[in-house]
Amino acid sequence: MTHSPSHDASHSDREHSASELTDISSNVSGEGISGKAVDGRYVVVAMIVFGLSVAVAVALFWNYQTKPFRILTLALGREFPASLPKVEGGLPKKGPAILRIAIRVPFHPEEDNAAFETFRDKVLATCVKHQNLKPFQDIELHVFYFPPKHVVVRRSVTMPVSEVLEKFPQPDGPNNSQANSHSVEPGTADHPAAN
């Protein structure tokens, strides 16, 4: 029985494909690009090192962002327990330099206006006492109330720093002329210099 040339060609193609599949399956079995097997211990160590480097990078970034406002954040936490204050500041893409405070309150800020104004004044007095406000143009205060089984209530106000400093003078605070001589731009400010 004679074989046609086309039959011989298809047979050789099948053998060639089978050898390629064998080569591919050998690479899937855990061998690296060079053909050597990668030890699982090295993979685990590499994953741990990568995870630790990401954690360190996040911690350094968090420290860089919060350090200039840490004294004020701690002071607000002492003044208003369980308020979970968050303070940040800097120069936005457009507009003036802003000191932004987000804080939790135990009362409805829209229904109890007298309590809100008293709370606002205490927050501003704490800011004047513990933070150099000279590099900032405005203070934003965002208060949040979490009523049980209801939607979160938020009330926000923005106040010029010049008005705040007039209303709450603090001769021994970080906003006096001596402390202000050590001030730097928002976003790069460290905690206020000690007198």
Sequence and secondary structure as in RCSB ss.txt:
>XXXX:A:sequence
MTHSPSHDASHSDREHSASELTDISSNVSGEGISGKAVDGRYVVVAMIVFGLSVAVAVALFWNYQTKPFRILTLA
LGREFPASLPKVEGGLPKKGPAILRIAIRVPFHPEEDNAAFETFRDKVLATCVKHQNLKPFQDIELHVFYFPPKH
VVVRRSVTMPVSEVLEKFPQPDGPNNSQANSHSVEPGTADHPAAN
>XXXX:A:secstr
    HHHHHHHHHHHHHHHHHHHHHHHHTSB TTS B  HHHHHHHHHHHHHHHHHHHHHHHHHHHGGGHHHHHH
HHHHSTT   EEEEE  SSS  EEEEEEE SS TTT HHHHHHHHHHHHHHHHHHS  TT SEEEEEEEE  TTS
  EEEEEEEEHHHHHHHS  TTSTTSHHHHTT   TTS  S    
